[in-house]
């Protein structure tokens, strides 16, 4: 499993993932918690692993290495 996620992509995935999990846990004021927020675990895991299966399937590589 090779790295196919660049540093900017990783940070964006972490920010979006943490925001979604915060939504699921009810940490965002004036917004009702939703179980849909748990989907934020997917971008968090892919950012930490540095590999996105969907990117691999479509041949996308944002890490700048060949």
C-alpha positions as CSV (number, residue, x, y, z in Angstrom):
1,X,0.0,0.0,0.0
2,X,1.8,3.1,-1.2
3,X,1.1,6.7,-0.2
4,X,-1.2,8.5,-2.6
5,X,-2.3,11.5,-0.4
6,X,-0.3,14.7,-0.3
7,X,0.2,16.8,2.8
8,X,-2.4,19.5,1.9
9,X,-4.9,16.7,1.2
10,X,-4.1,15.1,4.5
11,X,-4.7,18.3,6.5
12,X,-8.0,19.0,4.7
13,X,-9.2,15.4,5.4
14,X,-8.3,15.7,9.0
15,X,-10.1,19.1,9.4
16,X,-13.2,17.8,7.6
17,X,-13.2,14.5,9.5
18,X,-12.8,16.1,12.9
19,X,-15.6,18.6,12.1
20,X,-17.9,15.7,11.1
21,X,-17.1,13.7,14.3
22,X,-17.6,16.9,16.4
23,X,-21.0,17.2,14.7
24,X,-21.8,13.6,15.6
25,X,-20.9,14.2,19.2
26,X,-22.8,17.4,19.5
27,X,-19.8,19.7,20.0
28,X,-21.0,22.3,17.4
29,X,-23.2,24.9,19.1
30,X,-26.6,25.5,17.5
31,X,-26.4,22.4,15.4
32,X,-28.2,19.2,16.3
33,X,-26.0,16.1,16.6
34,X,-26.4,13.6,13.9
35,X,-25.2,10.0,13.5
36,X,-24.2,10.9,9.9
37,X,-21.3,12.7,11.4
38,X,-19.6,9.4,12.1
39,X,-18.8,9.2,8.4
40,X,-16.0,11.6,9.3
41,X,-14.0,8.7,10.6
42,X,-13.3,7.7,7.0
43,X,-11.3,10.9,6.0
44,X,-9.5,10.7,9.4
45,X,-8.3,7.2,8.8
46,X,-7.3,7.8,5.2
47,X,-5.4,10.9,6.3
48,X,-3.5,9.1,9.0
49,X,-2.8,6.1,6.7
50,X,-1.7,8.3,3.8
51,X,-3.6,6.0,1.4
52,X,-7.0,6.5,-0.1
53,X,-8.5,3.4,-1.8
54,X,-10.7,5.5,-4.0
55,X,-7.7,7.4,-5.3
56,X,-5.9,4.1,-6.0
57,X,-8.9,2.9,-7.9
58,X,-9.0,5.9,-10.1
59,X,-5.2,6.4,-10.4
60,X,-5.1,9.7,-8.5
61,X,-2.0,10.7,-6.6
62,X,-1.8,14.0,-4.7
63,X,1.5,13.4,-2.9
64,X,3.7,14.7,-5.7
65,X,5.7,11.5,-6.0
66,X,5.3,9.1,-8.9
